[in-house]
Amino acid sequence: MAGALSLLPGLGHWYAGKPRRAVAMLLVDVALVSGLLFSPWFIIKVFMVFLYVMSIVPAALESYGLVAGQAQAEKMSHSKLYVGVMVYFTGFWAMPLLWQTPAYSKTGKIIWTILTPFFTVAFFVLLAVYGPSMENYFQTLLP
């Protein structure tokens, strides 16, 4: 049941008795779905779908493992790579996810929190500069 509820990441964690983790996962998904709905470019929408799936799989496995009593259930979504990618691409929406993971030290969490606005600005600058040309390129590939 928890795995199925994780199709909307956060619900499975809520069911598994982890409300703080549920809110963190839900905030990440709000950012991803917002990017999907409001981006004018097809390539960004595809990328947001990829990131959404990337957030669903660990959330489903983790919430299922929590309900099943598996000790290593949170291993994937607490990894530095997973949290780093989510922080980079969703910005401040992933801060609760960052601060709940034991993968980073307190110093590392503070550094990520300070750097996140710069990463967010860099991401949007890259979108503004390269987004239109990427969109034109992908439109030539699609019939």
Buried (B, 14 or more C-beta within 10 A) or exposed (E): EBBEBBEBBBBBBBBBEBEEBBBBBBBBBEBBBEBBEEBEBEBBBEBBBEBBEBBBEBBBBBBBBBBEEEEEBBBBBBBEEBBBBBBBBBBBBBBBBBBBBEBBEEEEBEEBBEEBEEBBEEBEEEBEEEBEEBBEEEEEEEE
